Amino acid sequence: MSTKAAREDVKENQSVPALISGFLIKNRKVILVAIAVLFVAFLAFVAVTVVQERTTSQIDAKVAVFIDDWAEAKSAGNEAALASAEDGILASLAEITGKGVASPARARAHLLAADIRYSRKDWAGSRDSYLAAAADAPRVYTAGIALFNAASCEEELGNADSALSLYVKAANDASFNLKPRALFNIGRIEEQRSKTKEAIAAYEDLVEKYPDNSWSLLAKSRILALQIK
């Protein structure tokens, strides 16, 4: 490298810090404003997170109390008092689920409401609450349970198509631990609708995925029964 080229290279390298310094000085107001905006946004994010965590804790605490109250009312053996207690709990749960944003805590409130309505054989109301619970926390383990129970409500209402669809969703839920039972119910509904081919396919799917499960043993017996018809 020539002496002239070396001098130019050094001059260029030395000018980089100067350029950066000049840019910062020239745009210092804009940079300071941007930093201030980012800081305010960070504080807002922290505040929202704290509020959400506090709200979640409060909802969880309330739901836990309602669960205890319901259990106590059921154990008392007074039907009139139980109905009154359930009405009060449902009204309080409606206040929780009627506001705020979707969250696992609000899903638990929906689940309790669904369970109370299920015990009353309010199949439509229970189904709606179970579906709301699944929608509020689709990635939590309770989602599969809620979908399965909603399917059961649909069966009670005589809605086989809707029940079948919900059992399929429950069976496909990664965290749901009763998949074999859901798969068996799919086959059972298809069998009840005289869709032999579909029923056998559902039972075979169950046996293939969970060969050692007790529901698979029952599915095998149903496959044999359907095949000899």
Secondary structure, DSSP 8 states (H G I E B T S, - for coil): --HHHHHHHHHHHHHHHHHHHHHHHHTHHHHHHHHHHHHHHHHHHHHHHHHHHHHHHHHHHHHHHHHHHHHHHHHHT-HHHHHHHHHHHHHHHHHHHTSS---HHHHHHHHHHHHHHHHTT-HHHHHHHHHHHHHH-TTSTHHHHHHHHHHHHHHHTT-HHHHHHHHHHHHT-TT-S-HHHHHHHHHHHHHHTT-HHHHHHHHHHHHHH-TTSHHHHHHHHHHHHHHT-
